[in-house]
Amino acid sequence: MLMNVVWLLLGLGLLTFGGDSLVRGALALAKRWGVSPLLAGLVIVGFGTSAPELVVSLQAALGASPDIALGNVIGSNIANILLILGICGLILPLLAHPNALKRDGLAMIGATIFCLLLFRDGSLNRLDGIMFLVALAAYLIWSYRTERVDPGAADVALHQAEADLVEKRPTSLWLSVALAVGGLALLIAGARAFLTGAVGIGEALGIPETLIGLTLVAVGTSLPELAVSLIAVLRRQADVAVGNIVGSNIFNILGILGVSSLIQPLSLAGRLLAVDQWVMLAAALALVVFLLSGKRLNRIEAALLLTGYVTYVAFMAV
């Protein structure tokens, strides 16, 4: 049991450090190659913070642990909204520019509903994976066209702010490449160590892999999103905090499930179909309703989100 805890903490540290290195190196390369602020913030920061979820889910899928692969994505999306934005909203009410989040908020809802439709037969096959990735490509093209049509749009400024939030980017080409490649290597090593510890703890305590994926693995791989969102809140950049979570949730579904099911078809456990996928949809809808109704997430609404997460975890424990 002790060694499993050591593996878990070691993996968590490698995932966190590797994800941070990958994002910093990739942003430096993007700036050197003239990548637009929108794509730098949306793809590299928003999607880059989901790199731990991607690597962990891939390792789990290849290791014949589909419950962890799927539970990690569903649990991360739930934790991103209910836990992370709940905490951030209690610290500072999250003002959100409606136009900045309208496109991405609708994309998150659409991706979640699309995911539930593909879940209906209790599995994700390679064709489903292709459809996920095609939808992700369509979303990126839509985002790029938005920037080309209106470079001063609020959503463009939002994703530029996401990129600017990451400081201490290297200026050397070789250091940038080393950080990006080294970060990826650390992510792979960290995912293996993290899964070894998580599965070992679950087996020792008699906890099903599904619950391990939904809680321990999901929260652990969501730490980069928590870090970016907390930094944004402390700098009073609420749009960035919300935008980071929304972008991460979109990539978790379309990118991670797409790649994972394309490489290794996945079957869904009973509770993922019966309970957790609906909690994921309810959390996404609640966030969009809160933001569009009052143009912000106030402390009462943040407390409701956080209470929802505590209730959700307590329900799983029972």
BABATOR-259309 format. One record per residue (C-alpha): chain; x negated, z, y negated; residue number from 1. Coordinates in pm, 1 decimal, always signed. Example, Ala and Ser with C-alpha at 12.3 -4.5 7.8 and 13.67 -1.06 7.14 Angstrom:
<pts>
  mol      east        up     north  seq
    A   -1230.0    +780.0    +450.0    1
    A   -1367.0    +714.0    +106.0    2
</pts>
This chain:
<pts>
  mol      east        up     north  seq
    A      +0.0      +0.0      +0.0    1
    A    -279.8     +90.6    -240.9    2
    A    -456.0    -240.7    -183.0    3
    A    -131.9    -427.1    -247.5    4
    A    -101.4    -252.4    -584.5    5
    A    -464.3    -345.6    -660.4    6
    A    -398.2    -710.8    -570.7    7
    A     -83.7    -708.2    -784.3    8
    A    -260.5    -567.7   -1093.0    9
    A    -560.8    -795.8   -1045.0   10
    A    -333.2   -1097.8   -1015.9   11
    A    -136.1    -990.3   -1322.7   12
    A    -454.5    -962.0   -1527.4   13
    A    -579.4   -1302.6   -1413.6   14
    A    -242.3   -1465.1   -1484.1   15
    A    -225.5   -1316.8   -1833.9   16
    A    -584.4   -1400.8   -1927.9   17
    A    -568.5   -1742.4   -1762.6   18
    A    -245.7   -1837.0   -1940.4   19
    A    -387.9   -1731.0   -2275.8   20
    A    -709.8   -1927.4   -2218.9   21
    A    -518.5   -2236.3   -2110.1   22
    A    -296.0   -2231.2   -2420.7   23
    A    -586.6   -2177.0   -2662.9   24
    A    -798.7   -2449.7   -2504.9   25
    A    -510.5   -2695.7   -2486.6   26
    A    -410.3   -2632.4   -2850.2   27
    A    -768.4   -2692.3   -2963.8   28
    A    -780.1   -3020.2   -2770.7   29
    A    -439.5   -3120.2   -2909.3   30
    A    -558.2   -3066.8   -3266.3   31
    A    -876.6   -3263.6   -3198.0   32
    A    -675.0   -3553.0   -3051.7   33
    A    -415.5   -3552.4   -3331.5   34
    A    -117.9   -3433.5   -3123.7   35
    A    +183.6   -3366.1   -3345.8   36
    A    +276.6   -3008.0   -3444.0   37
    A    +613.1   -3044.0   -3267.3   38
    A    +463.9   -3135.6   -2931.9   39
    A    +180.2   -2884.5   -2972.1   40
    A    +423.4   -2598.5   -3028.3   41
    A    +695.7   -2709.9   -2789.5   42
    A    +490.3   -2838.1   -2497.3   43
    A    +165.4   -2642.5   -2516.3   44
    A    +286.2   -2304.8   -2642.9   45
    A    +649.6   -2303.4   -2528.1   46
    A    +573.8   -2457.1   -2189.7   47
    A    +221.7   -2316.8   -2166.0   48
    A    +349.6   -1959.8   -2163.6   49
    A    +545.3   -2059.2   -1851.9   50
    A    +226.4   -2161.3   -1670.0   51
    A    +215.6   -1834.2   -1468.4   52
    A    +572.0   -1895.9   -1345.4   53
    A    +477.3   -2252.0   -1250.4   54
    A    +167.8   -2157.0   -1051.6   55
    A    +332.3   -1857.6    -882.5   56
    A    +640.9   -2058.5    -782.3   57
    A    +425.5   -2343.1    -648.6   58
    A    +212.7   -2104.1    -445.2   59
    A    +526.2   -1932.9    -313.7   60
    A    +689.2   -2264.0    -220.1   61
    A    +376.5   -2386.4     -40.9   62
    A    +344.9   -2047.0    +128.0   63
    A    +695.0   -2073.6    +278.2   64
    A    +841.3   -1811.1     +42.6   65
    A   +1127.8   -2004.5    -123.4   66
    A   +1309.2   -1681.8    -214.9   67
    A   +1019.1   -1577.8    -435.6   68
    A    +980.4   -1927.7    -584.6   69
    A   +1347.9   -1949.5    -681.4   70
    A   +1388.1   -1581.0    -764.4   71
    A   +1088.6   -1603.9    -997.0   72
    A   +1246.9   -1882.5   -1204.5   73
    A   +1596.9   -1735.0   -1214.6   74
    A   +1467.0   -1382.7   -1273.9   75
    A   +1227.9   -1500.4   -1547.6   76
    A   +1507.3   -1678.4   -1735.8   77
    A   +1723.8   -1367.4   -1714.4   78
    A   +1438.7   -1137.1   -1822.5   79
    A   +1333.8   -1369.4   -2105.8   80
    A   +1673.4   -1338.0   -2272.6   81
    A   +1807.3    -997.3   -2174.8   82
    A   +1481.6    -801.6   -2163.3   83
    A   +1236.1    -973.8   -2400.6   84
    A   +1478.6   -1078.9   -2674.6   85
    A   +1661.2    -747.9   -2628.1   86
    A   +1337.4    -560.4   -2704.4   87
    A   +1241.1    -794.3   -2990.0   88
    A   +1587.5    -775.1   -3145.5   89
    A   +1576.3    -397.1   -3149.0   90
    A   +1245.7    -408.4   -3335.6   91
    A   +1367.3    -666.0   -3587.8   92
    A   +1700.2    -852.9   -3615.1   93
    A   +1623.7   -1209.7   -3513.8   94
    A   +1736.4   -1446.4   -3787.2   95
    A   +1764.7   -1796.6   -3649.3   96
    A   +1804.6   -2122.0   -3841.2   97
    A   +2105.3   -2289.5   -3671.9   98
    A   +1962.0   -2641.0   -3705.8   99
    A   +1626.2   -2533.0   -3564.6  100
    A   +1778.2   -2403.0   -3242.1  101
    A   +2083.4   -2624.9   -3205.2  102
    A   +1903.1   -2893.3   -3006.5  103
    A   +1697.4   -2657.9   -2791.7  104
    A   +1985.2   -2413.4   -2741.5  105
    A   +2211.9   -2691.5   -2619.3  106
    A   +1929.8   -2822.7   -2398.7  107
    A   +1888.6   -2476.3   -2243.4  108
    A   +2261.7   -2451.0   -2167.5  109
    A   +2265.6   -2805.9   -2032.7  110
    A   +1962.7   -2743.9   -1811.2  111
    A   +2118.2   -2423.8   -1674.6  112
    A   +2449.6   -2592.3   -1591.6  113
    A   +2264.6   -2888.8   -1436.0  114
    A   +2068.0   -2640.9   -1223.9  115
    A   +2387.9   -2469.8   -1102.7  116
    A   +2536.6   -2807.2   -1006.7  117
    A   +2232.9   -2891.3    -793.6  118
    A   +2246.2   -2543.5    -638.5  119
    A   +2595.0   -2605.4    -494.4  120
    A   +2474.0   -2718.5    -151.0  121
    A   +2242.8   -2418.1    -117.9  122
    A   +1915.4   -2608.1    -144.0  123
    A   +1692.0   -2815.7    -368.0  124
    A   +1548.4   -3130.2    -210.9  125
    A   +1295.1   -3382.2    -339.8  126
    A   +1564.2   -3596.6    -500.3  127
    A   +1680.9   -3290.1    -696.0  128
    A   +1320.4   -3234.8    -803.1  129
    A   +1297.3   -3589.9    -935.3  130
    A   +1621.6   -3546.2   -1129.2  131
    A   +1489.7   -3223.7   -1285.0  132
    A   +1171.4   -3397.5   -1397.1  133
    A   +1361.6   -3698.6   -1533.9  134
    A   +1580.0   -3458.1   -1735.5  135
    A   +1264.8   -3286.1   -1866.5  136
    A   +1117.9   -3620.6   -1971.1  137
    A   +1444.3   -3708.6   -2147.2  138
    A   +1434.4   -3378.0   -2336.6  139
    A   +1075.0   -3438.2   -2449.6  140
    A   +1159.0   -3792.2   -2563.4  141
    A   +1461.8   -3654.4   -2751.7  142
    A   +1237.2   -3397.2   -2922.0  143
    A    +977.8   -3658.1   -3011.4  144
    A   +1238.9   -3893.8   -3157.6  145
    A   +1379.4   -3605.6   -3363.7  146
    A   +1038.2   -3554.5   -3520.2  147
    A    +989.3   -3926.1   -3587.7  148
    A   +1330.1   -3957.8   -3755.9  149
    A   +1302.3   -3638.8   -3965.1  150
    A    +948.5   -3491.2   -3980.9  151
    A   +1074.3   -3215.1   -4211.4  152
    A   +1350.7   -3095.6   -3977.8  153
    A   +1384.6   -2724.5   -3911.2  154
    A   +1312.2   -2761.6   -3539.6  155
    A    +985.3   -2941.4   -3617.9  156
    A    +880.0   -2656.1   -3849.1  157
    A    +977.6   -2408.0   -3579.2  158
    A    +750.0   -2559.0   -3315.1  159
    A    +468.7   -2602.1   -3567.3  160
    A    +496.4   -2228.4   -3635.9  161
    A    +471.8   -2165.1   -3261.2  162
    A    +141.3   -2350.7   -3250.6  163
    A     +12.0   -2173.3   -3562.5  164
    A     +88.8   -1837.7   -3401.5  165
    A    -200.2   -1882.4   -3157.2  166
    A    -519.0   -1784.1   -3339.8  167
    A    -889.7   -1794.5   -3249.0  168
    A    -878.4   -2146.6   -3116.1  169
    A   -1223.3   -2288.9   -3033.7  170
    A   -1366.4   -2569.3   -3246.5  171
    A   -1617.9   -2696.0   -2990.4  172
    A   -1499.2   -2973.2   -2758.4  173
    A   -1679.1   -2832.5   -2455.4  174
    A   -1554.6   -2480.1   -2519.8  175
    A   -1199.5   -2612.8   -2553.4  176
    A   -1227.6   -2796.8   -2221.5  177
    A   -1386.9   -2492.6   -2057.0  178
    A   -1105.7   -2265.7   -2177.2  179
    A    -835.3   -2507.0   -2058.8  180
    A    -991.5   -2573.9   -1716.9  181
    A   -1104.6   -2214.3   -1670.5  182
    A    -760.2   -2086.9   -1767.1  183
    A    -601.7   -2311.2   -1504.8  184
    A    -844.5   -2184.4   -1239.2  185
    A    -768.0   -1824.3   -1331.9  186
    A    -395.7   -1896.7   -1307.9  187
    A    -433.6   -2031.9    -955.0  188
    A    -647.5   -1738.0    -843.0  189
    A    -420.5   -1491.1   -1020.2  190
    A    -107.8   -1635.9    -861.7  191
    A    -254.5   -1596.8    -513.8  192
    A    -359.9   -1235.4    -576.9  193
    A     -30.7   -1151.1    -747.0  194
    A    +177.6   -1292.2    -462.3  195
    A     -34.4   -1112.2    -202.6  196
    A     +30.1    -782.2    -377.4  197
    A    +398.4    -845.0    -449.8  198
    A    +483.8    -955.7     -95.7  199
    A    +280.3    -670.3     +49.9  200
    A    +460.6    -411.4    -164.6  201
    A    +795.9    -560.5     -69.7  202
    A    +714.8    -546.3    +301.0  203
    A    +584.5    -188.9    +274.5  204
    A    +900.3     -70.8     +96.4  205
    A   +1141.0    -287.8    +294.2  206
    A   +1250.4    -483.5     -14.9  207
    A   +1370.2    -843.5     +45.7  208
    A   +1158.3   -1122.9    -101.4  209
    A   +1451.6   -1236.4    -314.2  210
    A   +1460.4    -906.8    -504.6  211
    A   +1080.7    -903.2    -538.6  212
    A   +1097.5   -1250.2    -694.5  213
    A   +1385.0   -1159.9    -926.7  214
    A   +1222.9    -843.8   -1061.8  215
    A    +856.1    -769.3   -1006.2  216
    A    +733.5   -1129.3    -995.8  217
    A    +971.8   -1253.2   -1266.5  218
    A    +883.4    -982.2   -1518.6  219
    A    +511.5   -1006.5   -1439.6  220
    A    +497.1   -1381.7   -1499.0  221
    A    +703.6   -1343.9   -1820.2  222
    A    +437.8   -1131.3   -1991.7  223
    A    +297.9   -1428.8   -2192.4  224
    A    +646.0   -1492.8   -2336.2  225
    A    +674.1   -1122.1   -2420.0  226
    A    +336.2   -1124.5   -2595.4  227
    A    +411.3   -1437.0   -2804.1  228
    A    +759.1   -1314.5   -2898.4  229
    A    +637.0    -966.6   -2997.1  230
    A    +359.7   -1114.4   -3212.8  231
    A    +615.1   -1341.8   -3380.2  232
    A    +850.0   -1048.8   -3448.8  233
    A    +571.0    -832.1   -3591.2  234
    A    +485.1   -1122.9   -3824.0  235
    A    +856.0   -1154.7   -3910.8  236
    A    +878.9   -1505.1   -3760.8  237
    A   +1203.9   -1453.9   -3572.5  238
    A   +1266.5   -1825.8   -3519.6  239
    A    +939.7   -1850.1   -3327.8  240
    A   +1030.6   -1557.2   -3102.5  241
    A   +1365.0   -1711.2   -3009.9  242
    A   +1231.3   -2066.7   -2989.1  243
    A    +953.2   -1959.4   -2753.6  244
    A   +1204.1   -1805.6   -2511.8  245
    A   +1443.7   -2100.7   -2527.7  246
    A   +1163.4   -2352.5   -2469.0  247
    A   +1025.5   -2145.2   -2182.5  248
    A   +1367.3   -2125.8   -2013.3  249
    A   +1411.1   -2502.0   -2036.9  250
    A   +1072.2   -2562.4   -1875.7  251
    A   +1130.6   -2297.2   -1609.0  252
    A   +1434.3   -2486.7   -1483.2  253
    A   +1347.9   -2852.0   -1537.2  254
    A    +971.1   -2832.9   -1495.5  255
    A    +901.1   -2555.3   -1247.0  256
    A   +1199.1   -2612.4   -1019.3  257
    A   +1140.5   -2986.7   -1048.6  258
    A    +775.8   -2972.8    -941.8  259
    A    +833.3   -2702.7    -678.3  260
    A   +1123.2   -2877.7    -504.1  261
    A    +947.2   -3215.1    -525.1  262
    A    +646.4   -3074.5    -340.4  263
    A    +839.0   -2849.2    -102.2  264
    A   +1221.7   -2855.0     -61.9  265
    A   +1367.6   -2508.4    -123.8  266
    A   +1666.6   -2328.1     +26.6  267
    A   +1861.3   -2066.4    -169.9  268
    A   +1930.1   -1712.8     -47.6  269
    A   +2288.4   -1585.5     -48.9  270
    A   +2264.5   -1353.1    -348.0  271
    A   +2096.3   -1617.6    -565.4  272
    A   +2406.5   -1834.0    -519.3  273
    A   +2659.7   -1552.5    -535.8  274
    A   +2521.9   -1346.9    -825.3  275
    A   +2194.4   -1433.9    -993.2  276
    A   +2254.8   -1794.1   -1094.8  277
    A   +2570.4   -1681.2   -1276.2  278
    A   +2383.1   -1400.5   -1452.3  279
    A   +2129.2   -1663.0   -1569.1  280
    A   +2410.8   -1878.4   -1710.8  281
    A   +2586.2   -1579.2   -1872.3  282
    A   +2261.7   -1469.7   -2041.2  283
    A   +2200.6   -1819.8   -2182.5  284
    A   +2558.0   -1848.1   -2311.4  285
    A   +2547.9   -1498.8   -2464.8  286
    A   +2228.1   -1579.4   -2656.1  287
    A   +2361.2   -1907.0   -2796.5  288
    A   +2694.4   -1745.7   -2894.3  289
    A   +2518.2   -1456.8   -3069.9  290
    A   +2287.4   -1691.8   -3260.2  291
    A   +2549.6   -1946.8   -3362.3  292
    A   +2819.2   -1693.6   -3453.4  293
    A   +2617.9   -1474.4   -3688.2  294
    A   +2309.6   -1696.4   -3730.3  295
    A   +2102.9   -1407.4   -3600.4  296
    A   +2061.9   -1162.7   -3315.5  297
    A   +2128.0    -820.1   -3468.9  298
    A   +2030.0    -484.5   -3324.5  299
    A   +2373.1    -420.0   -3170.5  300
    A   +2364.1    -755.1   -2990.4  301
    A   +2002.9    -693.2   -2885.5  302
    A   +2106.9    -355.8   -2745.0  303
    A   +2384.0    -528.4   -2550.3  304
    A   +2133.0    -774.1   -2402.6  305
    A   +1896.4    -493.7   -2303.6  306
    A   +2182.8    -289.5   -2157.4  307
    A   +2284.5    -595.5   -1960.5  308
    A   +1937.2    -620.3   -1808.2  309
    A   +1927.7    -250.8   -1715.5  310
    A   +2272.1    -285.4   -1556.1  311
    A   +2162.2    -597.8   -1369.7  312
    A   +1853.3    -427.5   -1224.5  313
    A   +2052.9    -114.2   -1138.4  314
    A   +2306.9    -331.7    -956.2  315
    A   +2027.1    -486.5    -751.0  316
    A   +1889.7    -142.1    -666.4  317
    A   +2232.3     -38.5    -533.2  318
</pts>
